[in-house]
Amino acid sequence: MVPIPAAFRNDALLAGLGLAAGAATLAGGRFALRLEGRIHLILGLSAGAVIGVALLDLAPEALELGAPTRGPAAITGFVAAGFLIYLVVDRALLIVSRQATGHRGHLGAGSLTVHSTLDGLAIGLGFQVSAAVGIVLAVAVLAHDFSDGVNTVNLSLAGSRDPKIARRWLAADALAPLVGIGLSRFIVAPPQVLAVVLALFSGFFLYIGASELLPDSHHRHPRVWTTVSTVLGVGLIFVVTRLARV
């Protein structure tokens, strides 16, 4: 038999992981679309998941990556900057659109799609270090991609109320990890730069969860189960992040 080059095997594995991440995202998004009638519970769950990702996944990773060159105060400063940047952009778009909120159907979902691209980029860069590091990162990404699909649909529906727009963003989010993996073949990001990017996205997600998803879920159905869903969302991300670090 002709031996298969190691580089080809790695490329095939990376492509397979990108497709698996996309499939998990699609599964989560379709779940959200089919249960649109109970969207308040899904929004509550998504609010907890988005906040959980910010506080339990992105921020700790940013602190860990930035430790050699940046202190905790600098990293949390970038988290705050991300929160404020997203707030300013969101409010500016509200003013420009004369208080219409349709842009949120694109802004929030687009932010998650960029995050999914960074997930793919992280997997690709992890494989540049070693196969073991890349696989661990892939497991972590796959573990929360289902939630990413749910969140992408919910953010789009919360802003646009249009399932067609939500489906388009879901398709973009499903393709994003594969795009990120492809970019990793051309981009080398130093750990200190990646730490800043993760910190900024932590701030973005804190704003999305706290100022958009949480109020919208409670406004639609102000009941105890909406709050329970939010707590469960945070708990789900807590369990996922702990399992991914084992």
C-alpha positions as CSV (number, residue, x, y, z in Angstrom):
1,M,0.0,0.0,0.0
2,V,1.1,3.5,-0.7
3,P,1.5,5.4,2.6
4,I,-0.7,8.4,3.1
5,P,1.3,11.6,3.8
6,A,0.9,12.9,7.3
7,A,0.0,16.4,6.0
8,F,-2.9,14.9,4.0
9,R,-4.1,13.0,7.0
10,N,-4.0,16.1,9.2
11,D,-5.9,18.1,6.5
12,A,-8.5,15.4,6.2
13,L,-8.9,15.3,10.0
14,L,-9.2,19.1,10.2
15,A,-11.8,19.1,7.4
16,G,-13.8,16.4,9.2
17,L,-13.7,18.3,12.5
18,G,-14.9,21.5,10.7
19,L,-17.8,19.6,9.1
20,A,-18.7,18.0,12.5
21,A,-18.7,21.4,14.1
22,G,-21.0,22.7,11.4
23,A,-23.4,19.7,11.8
24,A,-23.6,20.4,15.6
25,T,-24.4,24.0,14.9
26,L,-27.1,23.1,12.4
27,A,-28.7,20.6,14.8
28,G,-28.9,23.3,17.5
29,G,-30.4,25.9,15.1
30,R,-33.0,23.5,13.8
31,F,-34.0,22.7,17.4
32,A,-34.5,26.4,18.0
33,L,-36.6,26.9,14.9
34,R,-38.9,24.0,15.5
35,L,-39.6,25.2,19.1
36,E,-40.3,28.8,18.1
37,G,-43.6,28.6,20.0
38,R,-41.6,28.2,23.2
39,I,-39.0,30.7,22.3
40,H,-39.1,32.4,25.7
41,L,-37.7,29.2,27.3
42,I,-35.0,28.9,24.6
43,L,-34.1,32.5,24.9
44,G,-33.7,32.1,28.6
45,L,-31.5,29.0,28.1
46,S,-29.5,30.9,25.4
47,A,-29.0,33.9,27.7
48,G,-27.5,31.7,30.3
49,A,-25.4,29.9,27.8
50,V,-24.1,33.1,26.2
51,I,-23.2,34.6,29.6
52,G,-21.7,31.3,30.7
53,V,-19.5,31.1,27.6
54,A,-18.3,34.7,28.3
55,L,-17.6,34.1,32.0
56,L,-16.6,30.4,32.1
57,D,-14.9,29.8,28.8
58,L,-13.7,32.9,27.0
59,A,-12.6,35.0,29.9
60,P,-10.6,32.2,31.6
61,E,-8.9,31.3,28.3
62,A,-8.0,34.9,27.8
63,L,-6.5,35.2,31.3
64,E,-4.5,32.0,30.8
65,L,-3.2,32.9,27.3
66,G,-2.4,36.5,28.4
67,A,-0.7,35.6,31.7
68,P,2.9,35.7,30.4
69,T,2.6,39.2,29.0
70,R,-0.6,40.8,30.5
71,G,-1.9,40.9,34.0
72,P,-5.5,40.1,35.0
73,A,-6.4,43.8,35.2
74,A,-5.3,44.3,31.5
75,I,-7.4,41.3,30.3
76,T,-10.5,42.3,32.3
77,G,-10.0,45.8,30.8
78,F,-10.3,44.3,27.4
79,V,-13.5,42.4,28.5
80,A,-14.9,45.8,29.6
81,A,-13.8,47.3,26.3
82,G,-15.6,44.6,24.4
83,F,-18.8,45.2,26.4
84,L,-18.6,49.0,25.7
85,I,-17.7,48.6,22.0
86,Y,-20.7,46.4,21.4
87,L,-23.0,48.7,23.4
88,V,-21.8,51.8,21.4
89,V,-22.3,50.0,18.1
90,D,-25.7,48.7,19.1
91,R,-26.9,52.1,20.3
92,A,-25.4,53.9,17.2
93,L,-27.3,51.5,14.9
94,L,-30.5,52.2,16.8
95,I,-30.1,55.9,16.3
96,V,-29.2,55.5,12.6
97,S,-32.2,53.2,12.1
98,R,-34.5,55.5,14.1
99,Q,-35.1,53.1,16.9
100,A,-35.8,50.1,14.6
101,T,-34.3,46.9,16.2
102,G,-34.0,44.8,13.0
103,H,-30.2,45.2,12.9
104,R,-29.9,43.1,16.0
105,G,-31.0,40.1,14.0
106,H,-27.8,40.6,12.1
107,L,-25.4,42.1,14.7
108,G,-25.8,39.4,17.4
109,A,-25.9,36.5,15.0
110,G,-23.0,37.9,13.1
111,S,-20.9,38.2,16.3
112,L,-21.6,34.5,17.0
113,T,-20.6,33.6,13.5
114,V,-17.3,35.4,13.8
115,H,-16.8,33.6,17.1
116,S,-17.4,30.3,15.4
117,T,-14.8,31.3,12.8
118,L,-12.3,31.9,15.7
119,D,-13.3,28.5,17.1
120,G,-12.2,26.9,13.8
121,L,-9.0,29.1,13.8
122,A,-8.2,27.9,17.3
123,I,-8.6,24.2,16.2
124,G,-6.3,24.8,13.3
125,L,-3.7,26.6,15.3
126,G,-3.9,23.9,18.0
127,F,-2.9,21.3,15.4
128,Q,0.1,23.5,14.5
129,V,1.3,22.9,18.1
130,S,0.4,19.2,18.3
131,A,-2.4,16.8,17.3
132,A,-3.3,16.3,21.0
133,V,-3.8,20.0,21.6
134,G,-5.8,20.3,18.4
135,I,-8.1,17.4,19.4
136,V,-8.7,18.8,22.9
137,L,-9.7,22.1,21.4
138,A,-11.9,20.4,18.8
139,V,-13.7,18.5,21.6
140,A,-14.3,21.8,23.5
141,V,-15.7,23.5,20.3
142,L,-18.0,20.5,19.4
143,A,-19.3,20.5,23.0
144,H,-20.7,24.0,22.7
145,D,-21.5,24.3,19.0
146,F,-25.0,22.9,19.5
147,S,-25.6,25.8,21.9
148,D,-24.0,28.2,19.3
149,G,-26.6,27.1,16.8
150,V,-29.4,27.7,19.2
151,N,-28.0,31.1,20.1
152,T,-27.5,32.2,16.5
153,V,-31.1,31.4,15.6
154,N,-32.4,33.0,18.8
155,L,-30.4,36.2,18.4
156,S,-31.5,36.5,14.8
157,L,-35.2,35.9,15.7
158,A,-35.0,38.3,18.7
159,G,-33.9,41.1,16.4
160,S,-35.5,40.4,13.0
161,R,-38.5,38.1,13.8
162,D,-37.8,36.6,10.4
163,P,-37.1,32.8,10.2
164,K,-35.6,33.2,6.8
165,I,-32.9,35.5,8.1
166,A,-32.3,33.2,11.0
167,R,-31.8,30.2,8.6
168,R,-29.3,32.2,6.6
169,W,-27.3,33.1,9.6
170,L,-27.5,29.5,10.8
171,A,-26.0,28.4,7.5
172,A,-23.2,31.0,7.8
173,D,-22.5,29.9,11.4
174,A,-22.4,26.3,10.4
175,L,-19.8,27.1,7.7
176,A,-17.7,29.4,10.0
177,P,-15.6,26.7,11.8
178,L,-14.5,25.3,8.4
179,V,-13.6,28.8,7.3
180,G,-11.6,29.3,10.4
181,I,-9.7,26.1,10.0
182,G,-8.9,27.1,6.4
183,L,-7.6,30.5,7.7
184,S,-5.4,28.8,10.2
185,R,-3.3,27.5,7.2
186,F,-2.3,31.1,6.4
187,I,-2.4,32.9,9.8
188,V,-0.2,32.5,12.9
189,A,-1.6,34.3,15.9
190,P,0.7,34.9,18.9
191,P,-0.9,33.9,22.3
192,Q,-1.0,37.5,23.5
193,V,-3.0,38.6,20.5
194,L,-5.5,35.7,20.8
195,A,-5.9,36.6,24.5
196,V,-7.0,40.1,23.6
197,V,-9.4,38.7,20.9
198,L,-11.0,36.3,23.4
199,A,-11.3,39.0,26.0
200,L,-13.1,41.3,23.6
201,F,-15.5,38.6,22.6
202,S,-16.2,37.8,26.3
203,G,-17.4,41.4,26.6
204,F,-19.4,41.2,23.4
205,F,-21.3,38.1,24.7
206,L,-21.8,39.6,28.2
207,Y,-23.6,42.5,26.5
208,I,-25.7,40.2,24.2
209,G,-26.8,38.0,27.0
210,A,-27.4,40.6,29.7
211,S,-29.0,43.4,27.6
212,E,-30.7,41.5,24.8
213,L,-31.5,37.8,25.5
214,L,-32.3,38.1,29.2
215,P,-34.7,41.0,28.9
216,D,-36.4,39.6,25.8
217,S,-36.9,36.2,27.4
218,H,-38.5,37.6,30.5
219,H,-40.6,40.1,28.6
220,R,-42.1,37.3,26.5
221,H,-43.0,35.1,29.4
222,P,-42.2,36.4,32.9
223,R,-42.5,33.1,34.7
224,V,-40.2,31.1,37.0
225,W,-39.4,28.6,34.3
226,T,-37.8,31.3,32.2
227,T,-35.4,32.1,35.0
228,V,-34.8,28.3,35.6
229,S,-33.9,28.0,31.9
230,T,-31.3,30.8,32.3
231,V,-29.7,29.1,35.3
232,L,-29.7,25.8,33.4
233,G,-28.0,27.5,30.5
234,V,-25.1,28.7,32.7
235,G,-25.0,25.3,34.3
236,L,-24.7,23.6,31.0
237,I,-21.7,25.7,29.9
238,F,-20.1,25.1,33.3
239,V,-20.4,21.3,32.9
240,V,-19.1,21.5,29.3
241,T,-16.1,23.6,30.1
242,R,-15.1,21.4,33.0
243,L,-15.4,18.2,30.9
244,A,-13.4,19.9,28.2
245,R,-10.6,20.7,30.6
246,V,-10.4,17.1,32.1
